[in-house]
Amino acid sequence: MNMLLRSVIERLIRTGNLTVIDPGGAAHAFGDQNGRKVTVAIRTRHAERAITVDPTLALPEAYMNGEIDMVEGDLLDLLEIVYTNTGMVNAGAFWARMADGMRYLFRRFQQLNTTARARQNVRRHYDLSRELYRLFLDEDLQYSCAYFTRPDMTLEEAQLAKKRHLAAKLAIKPGQTVLDIGCGFGGLSLYLTRNFDADVLGITLSEEQLAIANERAQEEGLEGHVHFELKDYRKLSERFDRIVSVGMFEHVGVNHYRTFFDKCATILKPDGVMVLHSIGRSGPPAATTPFIRKHIFPGGYIPALSEVLPAIERSGLMVSDIEILRLHYADTLKHWRQRFLANRDRIRDIYDERFCRMWEFYLAGSEAGFRWQDLMVFQIQLTRKNTTLPVTRDYMGAVEERLARQDAPDRGTKPQAPAKPGRRRKRTA
């Protein structure tokens, strides 16, 4: 092992039981040798040099390319040692700190998400094979943080609880119009349509998500009440009683926060309510990790609340409630990673080995970020008037209890259409 890499690892890894096998076959032990043993093998000198210079990008890329293998333990075990010792912040070396500093300086250029670029970025990730998502998501294809009210919940139960939790915060009244910005595969829009006499519009930039959402609406006979469109939020002109956005804000980009909230303020009716569900960070603003930006979510960015709240304040919207979900996404990602690994052979048939290794690192790295770094999920409830909602949060619990009774297994699993099917109500401008 080259002396620079060895000195960096020795300085950073003080606890844990890590062994690194270098390209020549020599084993090097790091940490205090307590805990589960984790052994990683670096197969090439190229990977060794690259990790020395820029570990935050080179480590996942070397794993993707088969230049690093886990010999004992798995990726999550490795990342636990790294993150609990260092947080993987700046990787300890001067040149690595310089690289991360440059990424922060240039992050606004990397997040210039014009309408054309935003659609291109979305297609890179969300227009992958629909079978891929069916192999690791829950039955409703919820690709966002679940809500674990009990530790023994299944993924399906926790995702259903998430939908109830969001619906309760929206405080939907019969006959209202609802906008779902970044509707994904349509699960939340369909849930709101089934359980409330509301007219729901879901928008996405993914053609694959749009196709699946429309298919599901037609299969359930709900197309008269829910509608899906391929549309950028900046192109909206109609006004809505309720707005919900789940897992989309991470793709807006820090340059466009004011535009996003200004648009939401414009299209939200005077007595309207909005709920924003997004990944965030409990620490200060940072840059998107280079692996995620390059290979997983181009144009994506996880904001600090200190970047989000000023844009909300300037838009004229009022914050009526903020909730922080801490380990819920870590547990969600654990389920996804387990299902992905259980179906790895089939996923490799769809794509290839490199794709599988890339997604293994993405899922393990994301779970580790929520368990041992500063990642969390925030839900921000917004209104335009101080008197729109009750002055206590009791109404949320009451709605969740009612929906839980409706969702109970003894009612059957077949989705029920609204009581009054018919033509879709016209949304008012």
Buried (B, 14 or more C-beta within 10 A) or exposed (E): BBEBBBBBBEEBBEBBBBBBBBBEEEEBEBBEEEBEBBBBBBBBEBBBEBBBBBBBBBBBBBBBBEBBBBEBBBBBBBBBBBBBBBBBBBBBBEEBEEBBEEBEEEBEEBBEBBEEBBBBBBBEBBBBEBEBBBBBBBEBBBBBBBBBBEEEBEBBBBBBBBBBBBBBBBBBEEEBBBBBBBBBBBBBBBBBBBBBBBBBBBBBBBBBBBBBBBBBBEEBEBBBBBBBBEBBBEEBEEBBBBBBBBBBBBBBBBBBBBBBBBBBBEBBBEBBBBBBBBBBBEBEBBBBBBBBBBBBBBBBBBBBBEBBBEBBEEBEBBBBBBBEBEBBBBBBBBBBBEBBBEBBEEBBEBBEEEBBBBBBBBBBBBBBBBBBBBBBBBBBBBBBEEEBBEEEBEBBEEBBEBBEEEBEEEEEEEBEEBEEEEEBBEBEE
